[in-house]
Amino acid sequence: MQQFVFAGKKVLVLGLGLSGRSASEFLLAHQAFVHGVDRDASLLENHPEIQALKQAGLTVCVEKDFLNISEYDLLVLSPGVPFSHPLVQSAQQAYVPIMGEIELGCQIVKNR
């Protein structure tokens, strides 16, 4: 498997809806250390796809319990998350690069 820039990186995925789960799956497949954050605790505990991603290495927490953005190499945003979101603001203050899922998709296509 080709190694992408994501290999070995600590990536935070903000929002674990359909696109956030897809982004997490891609990043895990390319040897990134992926942590997912969502405001819906029930989703994190009960969604079968998230459970499968956890078995593949995804770690998760509820948004309100997330602590330290500065330990991450990249923040990947789900489409519905605004730039005014507190975690996005924290990432900007900590100089953590921010990438939308659409941009992540473009990286995927570019590297094929």
C-alpha positions in Angstrom: 0.0 0.0 0.0 1.3 3.4 -0.9 2.2 5.6 2.1 0.5 9.0 2.1 1.2 12.1 4.0 -1.3 10.9 6.6 0.8 7.9 7.8 1.8 8.3 11.4 -0.1 11.6 11.8 -2.5 12.3 14.7 -5.7 13.4 13.1 -8.8 14.7 14.8 -12.1 14.2 12.9 -14.8 16.6 14.1 -18.2 15.2 13.3 -18.8 11.4 12.8 -21.8 11.5 10.5 -21.5 9.7 7.2 -18.7 11.8 5.8 -16.8 11.8 9.1 -16.9 8.1 9.2 -15.7 7.8 5.6 -12.8 10.2 6.4 -11.9 8.2 9.5 -11.9 5.0 7.5 -9.7 6.4 4.8 -7.2 7.9 7.4 -7.1 4.7 9.4 -6.4 2.7 6.2 -3.4 5.1 5.5 -1.9 4.5 9.0 -3.0 7.7 10.6 -3.9 7.7 14.3 -7.5 8.9 14.2 -9.6 10.3 17.0 -13.2 11.2 16.3 -15.3 13.8 18.2 -19.1 14.2 18.0 -21.6 15.9 20.1 -23.9 12.8 20.0 -22.8 10.3 22.7 -25.5 7.8 21.6 -24.0 7.8 18.1 -20.5 7.2 19.4 -21.7 4.3 21.6 -24.4 2.6 19.3 -23.6 3.2 15.6 -22.4 -0.1 14.1 -20.1 1.6 11.7 -18.4 3.6 14.5 -18.1 0.3 16.4 -16.3 -1.3 13.5 -14.0 1.8 13.1 -13.2 1.5 16.8 -12.0 -2.0 16.2 -9.9 -0.7 13.3 -8.2 1.8 15.7 -10.5 4.8 15.9 -10.7 6.4 19.3 -13.7 8.6 20.1 -15.0 11.0 22.7 -18.0 13.3 23.1 -17.3 16.8 22.0 -17.7 18.4 25.4 -15.1 16.0 26.9 -12.4 16.8 24.3 -9.3 18.5 25.9 -6.2 19.2 23.9 -6.2 20.1 20.2 -2.5 21.0 20.2 -1.4 17.3 20.3 -2.9 16.8 16.8 -1.2 17.2 13.4 -4.5 17.9 11.5 -8.1 18.6 12.1 -10.6 17.3 9.6 -14.0 19.0 9.6 -17.3 17.5 8.6 -19.2 19.6 6.1 -21.8 20.9 8.7 -19.2 22.2 11.2 -18.8 25.9 11.0 -15.5 27.7 11.4 -16.9 29.4 14.4 -17.0 26.1 16.3 -14.9 26.3 19.5 -12.7 23.3 18.5 -12.0 25.0 15.1 -11.1 28.2 16.9 -8.8 26.3 19.3 -7.1 24.6 16.3 -6.5 27.9 14.6 -5.0 29.4 17.9 -2.8 26.3 18.2 -1.7 26.5 14.5 -3.1 23.0 13.8 -3.8 22.7 10.1 -7.5 22.4 9.2 -8.8 20.4 6.3 -12.4 19.9 5.2 -13.6 16.5 4.2 -14.0 17.8 0.6 -10.3 18.8 0.6 -9.4 15.4 2.1 -11.3 13.8 -0.8 -9.3 15.8 -3.3 -6.1 14.6 -1.6 -7.4 11.0 -2.2 -8.1 11.6 -5.9 -4.8 13.5 -6.4 -2.8 10.6 -4.9 -4.3 7.8 -6.9 
